[in-house]
Every structure is written in structure tokens, then in C-alpha cells.
């Protein structure tokens, strides 16, 4: 009887663990699919807290496309400019 209870416990634990891993991976994939909002970028990168992003403050693809996004060429990206920014092309997946 103890053997069956142990096997059941191990199986339940294994199923719970696998479910948690699969659910966690799906959740991370969902997070990666949606681009960050301007508010999220400000929270992460706006060092001087002026509500705008300068080229010195940003990193990654946003920095590479800074000139395309900074429409009035004042050296700052505002929320309005961010809304009008061209959407980045999706990267091809390597399988």
C-alpha cells in the first residue's frame, strides 16, 4: 500500500512540475511577443525623469532607430513620437 501511495505522490508531483514549466514558458513567450509601451520604457530608461528619452538614455533596437523615431530632431523621443514610430520588423526564428 505504501508503494502505491508513493508512486501516486511522485506522479502527481511530476505532473504538477511539468504543468508549471509549460505554463511558465507560455507566459514568458506572451511577454516577449508584445513590444514595450512608452510608459514601460520610461520606467526602465528615463534616467533624468523628464518624461522623454534621449539617445544617451536608451539602448537596444530603439537606439539603432533613434533618428527614425525622433521626428522633430530635437534629440529626444516623446510619447507622441513613439506612437508614430515605425514598427520594428519581426525577426526570423531559427529552428
Order of alpha helices (4+ residues) and beta strands (2+ residues): alpha-alpha-beta-alpha-alpha-beta-alpha
